[in-house]
């Protein structure tokens, strides 16, 4: 069985994005635990032909331990789509300078994400959402190191003041 579901808004043009999902139910007997398998039968597409194939690579198959209604499956796919779109639309700012980050092509055909002011870039990711996730993780680690450094400087200043 296949059905077309709305996923949400295109992050590039604001148009409505749809995808065709398929569903297979296995183990549908008195003695088997039923499992529903959902997959993208057709990748998400934008009516304005935006390059949303670059946005995410949603796991093509989902297994659920019981039958889901089409509405529940649609809500799960739409929530994942929204999460990825939000990451790509508004990635975390640079933890070093507070500046906005940007996507850019690196000259070799790969897209990177990072801060042009600090020249801090993430380069590993098959999709824009992968890059945004990687940037988010890196920025979180840098913020944690900066917080720890600030605590150390505060403690050192307190100790220096007590020895004067």
N, C-alpha and C positions, 0 to 999 in steps of 0.2 A: 504494500500500500504506500502511496506517495501523496504528499499534499504540499501546496505552496503556503508558506507562512511569512507574515511580516516580521522583520527583525528590529527595525527601528530606522533611525535617520542616517543618511550617508554623511560621514564626517567631512567630506569634501564639498558637497553642494547642498546638503540638507534635504535631498530627495528621499523618498521611501525605499528602503532596501528590503528585498525579499529573497527567500531561499526555498528550494524544494527539499523537503526532508522525506525520507522513507522510514518505514517502521516494519519490523518483523517481530512476531511473538513466537517464542520457543518454549517448549515445556508446558503447553497448555492442556494438561490433563489432571486427573484427580491425584496422581502420585508425583507429578513433577511440579517444582516451583516455577511459576511462569516468569519469564524474563522478556523485557521489551528492549529491542535494539533500535536505536535511532541513528540516522546518518544523514549527511548532506548528499542527497541524490543529485543536486545541482548546487554549485557554490553560490554564495550570496551575490546578488547583482543589483546594480543601481540603474534606474531607468534612463539616467543621463550618461551612462557608460563611463562613470568614474573608475579609476583603477583600484577598486576596493579589494581585489584579489591580493593586493599587497598589504592589506590591513591586518588580517589575522589568518591563522591556519587552525581554525577550531578543530579539535579532535574529531575526525570524521565519524567515529562510532561511539555511541553512548549506550551503556547497558543499565537498565533500571530493574530492580528486583520485583517489580509488579507492573501491571498495566498502568500506563499513564494516559490521561485524556490528551487529545491533541492540544488543547489549551495549555495544559501543564508543560508539555514538551516545548511548545512555542514560547512560553514564559522563560523556561530554562535557557533556550537558545538566545532569546532576546536579551536576557540579563547578561549573558556572556558577551554578546555583541556590544551592549552599552558599556560594559567594563572596558573592553578593548578600545572603543571609540573615545571614551573619556581619557584613557591613558595617552592616546595619540593626540587628541585635541589640546590637552593641557598637561604636558609632562611636568614633573617637579622642576622647580627653578634650580639654578646652579647653587650648590651649598657653599661654594667658596666666595662667589661675588654677588649672589642673589639675582643675577641676570637671567633673562629668558634663554631657554635652550632652543635649538632649531635642528631640523632635519636638513641634511645636505648630501649631495652626491660626492663621492670621494675621488672622482677622476678615473676610477677603474670600474665604474658601473655599479658600485655598491652604495647603498644609502647608509649614512651614519647619523647619530643623534648626539648632540652635546652642546657645550658652551663655547662659542667662538671667542669670547673674551679671555677665558682661561685656557683655551685649547685643550679641553678635556672632552673626549669623545668615546662613545661606545660603538663598536663596529661589528659585533657578532649578533646576528639575528636574521632569521629568514623573512621576517615580516616587520612592519612598522610597530605592531604591538609588542613583538619580541624585543625590539630596540628600546621601546618605552619602558618595558618591565626591567630590562637590564640597567637602563639609566636610573630608574627608581631605586633599584637595589644598590647601585654604586653610590648614588647621592645619599642614601640612608647610611651607608658605611662611612662616608666622608663626614656627614653631620655628626655621627657618633664619635669619630676621632676628634673632631673639632670641639665637641662638648667636653670630652675627656681632657683635651689640652687646656681648655679654659679653666676647668676645675683645678688642674695642676698649677696653672699660673696664679690662680686665686690663692691656693694654699701656700705657694712659694712667697707671694707678696705678704701674706699674713705672717709667715714665719720670719721673713726678712724684717718686718715691722716690729716683731717682738724682740729682736736681737739688737735694735738700735739704741 
